[in-house]
Structures are given as C-alpha cells and as structure tokens.
Amino acid sequence: METLQLPGPQDGGMPHLGTAAGGGVLLSWLAPEAVSGVGEGPGNRQEQVLKVVRYRADEGFGVPSVVARGSDFFVNWADFPSVVEVGPGRWVAHWLQRGDQGGYDYGIRVATSQDAGATWSTPWTPHEDGTPTEHGFVTVWGDGEGGWELVWLDGRRYADGPDGPATREMTLRSRHVTAGDDRGPETLLDPRTCDWCQTDVAVTRGGPVVVYRDRSEEEVRDIYLSRRVQGVWTEGLPVHEDGWVIEGCPVNGPAVDAVGDTLAVAWFTAPREEPRVLLAFSPDGGETFGGPVRVDDGRPTGRTDVVATPDGSAVVLWLEDTGNGDGELRIRRVHAGGSVGISRTVTETRSIRASGFPQLAALGDGSFLVAWTSVSPEGTTELRTARVELP
C-alpha cells in the first residue's frame, strides 16, 4: 500500500470516487472553511466547500478546484456529494442544501461543467415536489451519449401533497438529462424503500442497473435491483433474499460495479443479528445471480464498496469492527467461482459515524485508489487516500 498526499490542506472528509477518462479518477470531498468576519473566534468554520481533483496512476494528483461553497449545505455523515465525468471533459456535481424549515428539510443541487471543472453552470434542483422533506443519497452516471442520469431517495411522501396525505414512505426516483441539457420527467422506480441507505448504479452492455435497500410492509429490508430494459425500469427484485427484518434504517447501502455484463453487488446485512458483508455475481447484467459469498472477517460494520475487474473477479472494501469504537478498513478479492482471497488491512480507523463511508476505484494499471475520512481523538476529520495493489 502506498499512502498518498493531496496537494494543499487535507481537512474535511466525506469523499467520493468516480471513474474519469484516460484511466483517471475524480476525487471529490467536503472541506470546512472559515469565513472572514463571520462568527466569533479565529477558528469558526461557517462554510462548506465542495472540492474535486483528478488522480492518475502515472501522474498522481492534479490541482484541486472548487465546485461550490455555501453556509447552507446539508452535511450528513452518510449522505455525501459527488463529482463524476459523464463525457469527455463534461462533469456533473451534486450536493445537498438545507431548506427553510431546518432539520431534515433538504434538497439536491446539481451543476455541470463543460471544461473539466474549470467553470460550473448555475445549480438547479432535479426534484420538483417542493415539499420540506429529505431528498438525497444520489448516484449520477453518464448515458454514453453525452447525457446523464441520476437516482435519489425522495421523501415527498412524508408530507401531505397532491397525491394525498402523508404515508411516511421513502421512494426511489430518477431523472435523465440529454447532451443538449434537455431535462426529462421524474420517474418513480420504487414506491417504498429504506430511508437512508445509499444507492448505487453500474452500466452493463444492456443498460444501467440500480441497487438500493428495499422496505417491505413486513419491514424486510433486503437489497433490491432495478434494470432499465428498452427504456423502461423493471420492478425491483431482491439480489438475494436475506430476510433481514429491522424496524429502523441501518444506514448501510449496497455497492455495484460491472465489466461488460458481469455484475458484482456487495452489501451489509444482519438477519438474526448476525452481521455479514456479502458479495454476489450476475453473469447476465442483473437478470440472475449466483449465491452470495461472505466477505467479512466476522465483525463487520459494513459501509461497503466494490470494483468489478476484467478477469471476472471483484474487489470489496469494507469496515471491520475491532472494538471500542475502533475499526480497520479491509480489502479482499473474490473470484466469480466463489473463492475468497486474503483479507488485507488498508488502515486502522474508527467505526463511529464520523468516519463515514470509504470509497474504492480502479486505476488503469490494475491498482486501486482508496479514500476515507480519518477522525482524530479530538473529533476533527481529515481526508486520506492510498493506492493499493492486490495479487
């Protein structure tokens, strides 16, 4: 493992890694910044700044740039912003902004750049319900034609609206934007999902595949999948029937990646109070799955990420609990036949909320970039990165 050093300050956290052109990776994160003349004391931090930098295995980090800043950002340990490349030099960023009513009244803001992050468009809101409810846990991806799409968890049914009284159900929705910036309608993918588990998307030869945590009427909260087939999203179906019945949201979403039509899904589950990190492969773009393979070392906190590799295997990153609020960020390779490689520790960390969700991305040379939030004993956070090679 090679520890990397970002140019400039590393304060902040909540990283996101997105694959970019030419074998590179876009690393985005939130950093606090003091505002001169605002607040009391020299250390006051009044704004959050969304930053992005490109990393290439042969060049290292470029120069970080600012995407957006504001004193009204909604900052949550599990619901982090992102910057992704959806076409040559065309980047899409999203972040969260607090609403007028405070609390969990927050919405999504998106902006685009046509010049690889040098300048950004005026941000806009993809959801048009106008309710003072939660909108977040976003995943953005390119459509292969210069346009892009996003999915998000939408809490409009937690408020009375045109569709009737509040049912207090989170929904999964999507919206498509063409290369010419024409905005399509909002599409409902699932009318009842888990409340605060991350979404993720992989694009196979057959089209995009969305994974998320569902919520049945019986409070079964297993990982589901929806595919877009001939322009229509399929009804969500379980990746595997774990049967995890839990009354509240575990805040522990799935991860997915694909090479061709080989799909790999990693997730955390804990039926019968037995926590596990599982991985399942699909050879046909998500139509069918083999049985899941257990990845963890016995005491997982979850917070998984996954990268599918050209040789048919997958590399899984997760957080393992080592006790007393401490943990280790671990990584291992799993082969499509079910054999599991050696578990390797990337770093010691904390298993508390402030450590957030680590990120994993493939580099063009067969190695991997890992990003995570490091928490000091005093509670301050720093962004950390490392380059990892696996046999």
C-alpha positions as a printed NumPy array, in Angstrom:
array([[  0.   ,   0.   ,   0.   ],
       [  1.207,   3.49 ,  -0.878],
       [ -0.076,   6.376,   1.231],
       [ -0.815,   9.395,  -0.958],
       [ -0.66 ,  13.1  ,  -0.183],
       [ -3.125,  15.578,  -1.621],
       [ -1.819,  18.985,  -2.691],
       [ -2.835,  21.539,  -0.068],
       [ -4.847,  21.016,   3.135],
       [ -6.471,  17.657,   3.77 ],
       [ -9.081,  18.82 ,   6.275],
       [-12.64 ,  17.678,   5.743],
       [-13.855,  14.322,   4.53 ],
       [-16.91 ,  12.587,   3.027],
       [-15.011,  11.543,  -0.121],
       [-16.449,  10.227,  -3.364],
       [-14.507,   8.499,  -6.147],
       [-15.739,   8.48 ,  -9.723],
       [-14.032,   6.971, -12.754],
       [-12.801,   9.551, -15.287],
       [-11.482,   9.35 , -18.831],
       [ -7.978,   8.104, -19.545],
       [ -7.795,   5.737, -16.599],
       [ -8.107,   8.516, -14.062],
       [-10.335,   9.008, -11.043],
       [-12.167,  12.101,  -9.808],
       [-11.914,  12.541,  -6.039],
       [-14.424,  14.958,  -4.504],
       [-14.885,  15.848,  -0.847],
       [-16.27 ,  18.455,   1.551],
       [-13.903,  20.766,   3.416],
       [-14.85 ,  23.336,   6.073],
       [-13.606,  26.865,   5.541],
       [-13.628,  29.883,   7.831],
       [-15.387,  32.992,   6.589],
       [-13.65 ,  36.23 ,   7.462],
       [-15.708,  38.448,   9.721],
       [-18.419,  35.864,  10.353],
       [-18.982,  34.313,  13.75 ],
       [-16.833,  34.571,  16.819],
       [-13.275,  33.43 ,  17.332],
       [-10.459,  32.689,  14.903],
       [-11.41 ,  29.052,  14.365],
       [-15.033,  29.449,  13.32 ],
       [-15.923,  27.421,  10.252],
       [-19.005,  28.79 ,   8.594],
       [-18.907,  27.402,   5.066],
       [-18.561,  24.026,   3.438],
       [-16.6  ,  23.812,   0.2  ],
       [-17.067,  21.024,  -2.339],
       [-13.683,  20.314,  -3.931],
       [-12.55 ,  17.997,  -6.719],
       [ -9.208,  16.757,  -8.01 ],
       [ -8.193,  14.29 , -10.701],
       [ -5.828,  11.42 ,  -9.907],
       [ -3.922,   9.324, -12.445],
       [ -1.692,   6.409, -11.536],
       [  1.17 ,   7.714, -13.705],
       [  0.834,  11.381, -12.734],
       [ -0.568,  11.474,  -9.21 ],
       [ -2.939,  14.215,  -8.09 ],
       [ -3.615,  17.328, -10.113],
       [ -4.527,  20.679,  -8.615],
       [ -7.76 ,  20.671,  -6.567],
       [-10.5  ,  23.086,  -7.634],
       [-13.695,  24.376,  -6.024],
       [-17.064,  23.22 ,  -7.355],
       [-19.365,  25.035,  -4.948],
       [-19.425,  26.547,  -1.48 ],
       [-22.094,  27.626,   0.945],
       [-23.115,  28.14 ,   4.546],
       [-26.4  ,  26.302,   3.901],
       [-25.014,  22.93 ,   2.814],
       [-26.681,  19.946,   4.44 ],
       [-23.818,  17.853,   5.818],
       [-24.521,  14.278,   6.873],
       [-22.012,  11.509,   7.588],
       [-23.801,   9.046,   5.285],
       [-25.182,  11.294,   2.532],
       [-22.206,  12.718,   0.656],
       [-21.83 ,  14.807,  -2.535],
       [-20.181,  13.629,  -5.751],
       [-18.48 ,  14.735,  -8.973],
       [-18.488,  12.343, -11.955],
       [-17.399,  12.539, -15.583],
       [-20.267,  11.743, -17.96 ],
       [-18.473,  12.566, -21.234],
       [-15.1  ,  13.89 , -22.378],
       [-14.483,  16.93 , -20.191],
       [-18.128,  17.01 , -19.089],
       [-18.517,  16.726, -15.331],
       [-21.656,  16.606, -13.184],
       [-21.613,  17.55 ,  -9.494],
       [-24.273,  17.177,  -6.847],
       [-24.524,  18.351,  -3.239],
       [-27.234,  18.885,  -0.636],
       [-28.722,  22.16 ,   0.565],
       [-30.815,  22.848,   3.655],
       [-34.388,  24.034,   3.298],
       [-36.13 ,  26.852,   5.144],
       [-37.651,  24.6  ,   7.803],
       [-34.343,  23.135,   9.   ],
       [-33.928,  19.633,  10.369],
       [-34.321,  17.077,   7.613],
       [-35.726,  19.553,   5.127],
       [-33.033,  19.411,   2.447],
       [-32.779,  19.092,  -1.303],
       [-30.398,  18.147,  -4.1  ],
       [-28.469,  20.668,  -6.184],
       [-26.728,  19.7  ,  -9.42 ],
       [-24.358,  21.639, -11.658],
       [-22.434,  20.759, -14.813],
       [-19.058,  21.695, -16.234],
       [-18.169,  21.522, -19.925],
       [-14.466,  22.225, -19.349],
       [-13.346,  19.549, -16.867],
       [-14.224,  21.543, -13.772],
       [-12.8  ,  24.945, -14.754],
       [-16.256,  26.577, -14.709],
       [-19.656,  25.413, -13.489],
       [-23.246,  26.075, -14.506],
       [-25.883,  27.593, -12.259],
       [-27.096,  24.805,  -9.928],
       [-30.652,  23.504, -10.182],
       [-32.907,  21.072,  -8.301],
       [-33.924,  17.809, -10.019],
       [-36.972,  17.152,  -7.812],
       [-39.957,  19.435,  -8.323],
       [-42.294,  18.43 ,  -5.47 ],
       [-41.412,  21.424,  -3.309],
       [-42.051,  19.581,  -0.034],
       [-39.908,  20.349,   3.047],
       [-38.647,  16.766,   3.208],
       [-35.49 ,  14.745,   2.606],
       [-34.016,  14.339,  -0.88 ],
       [-30.592,  12.727,  -1.129],
       [-28.486,   9.562,  -1.412],
       [-27.812,  10.398,  -5.039],
       [-25.993,   8.423,  -7.738],
       [-25.091,  10.055, -11.07 ],
       [-23.888,   8.309, -14.235],
       [-23.372,   9.044, -17.932],
       [-25.695,   7.637, -20.595],
       [-22.908,   7.029, -23.118],
       [-24.208,   9.732, -25.444],
       [-23.05 ,  12.831, -23.605],
       [-26.137,  12.977, -21.392],
       [-26.504,  11.785, -17.843],
       [-28.958,  10.491, -15.297],
       [-29.363,  10.44 , -11.543],
       [-31.31 ,   8.437,  -8.994],
       [-32.122,   9.581,  -5.481],
       [-34.144,   8.773,  -2.385],
       [-37.134,  11.09 ,  -2.195],
       [-39.111,  11.829,   0.972],
       [-42.045,  13.764,  -0.501],
       [-44.49 ,  11.182,   0.865],
       [-43.52 ,  12.229,   4.368],
       [-45.627,  15.343,   3.779],
       [-49.2  ,  15.89 ,   2.62 ],
       [-49.26 ,  16.645,  -1.095],
       [-51.208,  16.462,  -4.366],
       [-51.213,  12.655,  -4.146],
       [-52.939,  12.688,  -0.774],
       [-51.972,  12.602,   2.91 ],
       [-48.507,  11.635,   4.066],
       [-47.769,   7.893,   4.031],
       [-44.273,   8.325,   5.538],
       [-42.622,   6.212,   2.842],
       [-39.32 ,   6.968,   1.142],
       [-39.327,   6.498,  -2.636],
       [-36.671,   5.918,  -5.294],
       [-36.78 ,   8.256,  -8.302],
       [-34.693,   9.066, -11.363],
       [-34.322,  11.794, -13.977],
       [-32.471,  11.928, -17.309],
       [-30.713,  14.938, -18.869],
       [-29.671,  14.829, -22.531],
       [-26.385,  16.009, -24.008],
       [-28.256,  19.154, -25.027],
       [-29.353,  19.737, -21.405],
       [-32.989,  18.817, -22.019],
       [-34.396,  17.617, -18.698],
       [-36.702,  14.629, -18.8  ],
       [-39.515,  13.95 , -16.342],
       [-39.061,  12.458, -12.91 ],
       [-39.583,   8.698, -12.89 ],
       [-40.697,   6.631,  -9.909],
       [-38.627,   3.431,  -9.625],
       [-39.823,   2.1  ,  -6.271],
       [-42.64 ,   3.467,  -4.057],
       [-41.285,   2.167,  -0.73 ],
       [-37.598,   1.948,   0.103],
       [-35.367,   2.051,   3.161],
       [-34.941,   5.628,   4.354],
       [-31.219,   6.435,   4.473],
       [-29.268,   3.701,   2.681],
       [-27.072,   4.74 ,  -0.226],
       [-27.978,   3.955,  -3.82 ],
       [-25.517,   2.842,  -6.486],
       [-25.503,   2.25 , -10.246],
       [-23.482,   0.204, -12.728],
       [-23.816,   0.314, -16.509],
       [-23.762,  -3.05 , -18.296],
       [-23.948,  -3.72 , -22.026],
       [-27.698,  -3.982, -21.584],
       [-28.035,  -0.643, -19.767],
       [-27.941,   0.806, -16.246],
       [-28.635,  -1.229, -13.134],
       [-29.643,   0.451,  -9.848],
       [-29.178,  -1.203,  -6.452],
       [-30.771,   0.01 ,  -3.215],
       [-32.223,  -1.246,   0.061],
       [-35.936,  -2.005,  -0.138],
       [-38.51 ,  -1.874,   2.651],
       [-41.439,  -4.292,   2.581],
       [-44.681,  -3.947,   4.505],
       [-43.268,  -6.539,   6.928],
       [-40.106,  -4.394,   7.418],
       [-37.858,  -6.756,   5.483],
       [-35.007,  -4.551,   4.252],
       [-33.078,  -6.568,   1.702],
       [-31.036,  -5.31 ,  -1.256],
       [-33.041,  -4.839,  -4.453],
       [-32.146,  -4.21 ,  -8.06 ],
       [-33.876,  -2.458, -10.963],
       [-32.686,  -2.6  , -14.597],
       [-33.604,  -0.311, -17.442],
       [-34.705,  -2.526, -20.305],
       [-35.709,  -0.915, -23.61 ],
       [-36.096,   2.429, -21.89 ],
       [-38.268,   1.173, -19.019],
       [-37.173,   0.484, -15.437],
       [-38.065,  -3.007, -14.264],
       [-39.832,  -3.698, -10.989],
       [-37.348,  -4.025,  -8.157],
       [-36.345,  -7.572,  -7.253],
       [-34.065,  -8.877,  -4.488],
       [-30.432,  -9.555,  -5.27 ],
       [-30.725, -12.203,  -2.559],
       [-33.455, -12.917,  -0.023],
       [-31.565, -12.301,   3.214],
       [-34.78 , -11.849,   5.166],
       [-33.369,  -9.078,   7.34 ],
       [-36.278,  -7.735,   9.382],
       [-35.38 ,  -4.456,  11.072],
       [-37.706,  -1.703,  12.27 ],
       [-35.349,   1.201,  11.511],
       [-32.981,   2.019,   8.685],
       [-29.458,   0.553,   9.168],
       [-27.892,   3.367,   7.068],
       [-25.748,   0.89 ,   5.156],
       [-26.395,   0.839,   1.421],
       [-25.171,  -1.555,  -1.298],
       [-22.448,  -1.097,  -3.91 ],
       [-22.376,  -2.346,  -7.502],
       [-19.954,  -2.421, -10.417],
       [-19.833,  -4.105, -13.814],
       [-17.476,  -5.17 , -16.572],
       [-19.493,  -5.957, -19.678],
       [-22.467,  -7.95 , -18.445],
       [-20.691,  -9.341, -15.379],
       [-22.184,  -7.564, -12.391],
       [-20.878,  -7.605,  -8.81 ],
       [-23.025,  -6.42 ,  -5.87 ],
       [-21.67 ,  -6.062,  -2.317],
       [-23.781,  -5.27 ,   0.728],
       [-24.161,  -5.42 ,   4.509],
       [-26.906,  -7.459,   6.152],
       [-27.659,  -8.786,   9.634],
       [-30.556, -11.245,   9.764],
       [-30.936, -12.971,  13.135],
       [-28.489, -10.349,  14.479],
       [-25.578, -11.895,  12.553],
       [-23.802,  -9.06 ,  10.705],
       [-22.272, -10.017,   7.362],
       [-20.804,  -8.447,   4.243],
       [-21.875, -10.426,   1.189],
       [-20.984, -10.362,  -2.496],
       [-22.976, -11.812,  -5.378],
       [-22.163, -12.071,  -9.085],
       [-24.518, -11.871, -12.037],
       [-23.256, -13.131, -15.427],
       [-26.121, -11.57 , -17.382],
       [-26.356,  -7.923, -16.351],
       [-28.505,  -8.49 , -13.276],
       [-31.125, -10.892, -14.672],
       [-29.894, -13.726, -12.466],
       [-27.452, -14.053,  -9.566],
       [-25.395, -16.823,  -8.075],
       [-25.447, -17.444,  -4.349],
       [-23.727, -14.786,  -2.215],
       [-20.219, -15.211,  -0.818],
       [-19.349, -13.978,   2.661],
       [-16.526, -11.428,   2.518],
       [-16.031, -10.076,   6.055],
       [-13.82 , -11.383,   8.879],
       [-16.521, -11.885,  11.499],
       [-17.274,  -8.421,  12.927],
       [-18.24 ,  -6.165,  10.02 ],
       [-19.636,  -2.669,  10.358],
       [-20.345,  -2.729,   6.624],
       [-20.018,   0.502,   4.595],
       [-19.006,  -1.469,   1.518],
       [-17.678,  -0.536,  -1.884],
       [-16.86 ,  -2.828,  -4.807],
       [-14.958,  -2.806,  -8.101],
       [-15.52 ,  -5.428, -10.811],
       [-12.315,  -6.357, -12.647],
       [-11.716,  -7.548, -16.224],
       [-10.614, -11.032, -15.086],
       [-14.108, -11.724, -13.716],
       [-13.274, -11.183, -10.057],
       [-14.356,  -8.336,  -7.781],
       [-12.519,  -6.355,  -5.113],
       [-14.516,  -5.465,  -1.994],
       [-13.767,  -2.748,   0.56 ],
       [-15.488,  -2.712,   3.953],
       [-15.147,  -1.604,   7.572],
       [-14.409,  -4.275,  10.181],
       [-15.149,  -3.501,  13.83 ],
       [-12.234,  -4.123,  16.218],
       [-13.968,  -2.901,  19.4  ],
       [-14.266,   0.255,  21.497],
       [-15.262,   2.387,  18.514],
       [-12.185,   1.353,  16.545],
       [-12.071,  -0.449,  13.237],
       [ -9.994,  -1.429,  10.247],
       [-10.616,  -0.67 ,   6.62 ],
       [-10.134,  -4.013,   4.88 ],
       [ -9.993,  -5.144,   1.267],
       [-10.024,  -8.515,  -0.467],
       [-10.53 , -10.058,  -3.88 ],
       [-13.369, -12.508,  -4.559],
       [-13.408, -14.669,  -7.68 ],
       [-16.533, -15.434,  -9.682],
       [-16.265, -19.103,  -8.734],
       [-16.624, -18.164,  -5.062],
       [-13.034, -18.441,  -3.853],
       [-12.038, -15.633,  -1.492],
       [ -8.593, -14.058,  -1.338],
       [ -6.685, -12.923,   1.72 ],
       [ -8.142, -10.044,   3.721],
       [ -5.732,  -7.105,   3.853],
       [ -5.889,  -4.079,   6.138],
       [ -5.689,  -0.728,   4.354],
       [ -5.651,   1.34 ,   7.536],
       [ -6.762,   1.482,  11.135],
       [ -9.718,   3.824,  11.558],
       [-12.792,   4.398,  13.703],
       [-16.078,   2.542,  13.364],
       [-18.032,   5.6  ,  14.521],
       [-20.339,   7.603,  12.256],
       [-17.886,  10.437,  11.699],
       [-15.582,   8.102,   9.768],
       [-18.225,   7.968,   7.053],
       [-18.194,   5.669,   4.051],
       [-14.858,   4.712,   2.448],
       [-14.519,   4.743,  -1.33 ],
       [-12.813,   2.415,  -3.815],
       [-11.996,   2.927,  -7.505],
       [ -9.93 ,   1.081, -10.092],
       [ -6.928,   2.724, -11.72 ],
       [ -5.875,   1.907, -15.242],
       [ -2.794,  -0.048, -14.186],
       [ -4.556,  -2.726, -12.139],
       [ -4.149,  -0.989,  -8.779],
       [ -6.892,   0.68 ,  -6.735],
       [ -7.433,   4.066,  -5.149],
       [ -8.946,   4.123,  -1.662],
       [-10.274,   7.27 ,   0.043],
       [-11.621,   7.606,   3.565],
       [-12.258,  10.058,   6.405],
       [ -9.805,   9.914,   9.306],
       [-11.117,  11.033,  12.708],
       [ -8.725,  12.305,  15.392],
       [ -9.265,  11.673,  19.121],
       [-10.431,  15.315,  19.333],
       [-13.087,  14.694,  16.687],
       [-11.527,  16.617,  13.787],
       [-11.574,  14.947,  10.38 ],
       [ -9.089,  14.669,   7.543],
       [ -9.306,  13.228,   4.052],
       [ -6.93 ,  10.31 ,   3.499],
       [ -6.038,   8.397,   0.334],
       [ -3.934,   5.383,  -0.573],
       [ -3.06 ,   3.324,  -3.616],
       [ -3.433,  -0.418,  -3.113],
       [ -2.265,  -3.383,  -5.174],
       [ -3.737,  -6.863,  -4.736],
       [ -2.369, -10.181,  -6.034]])
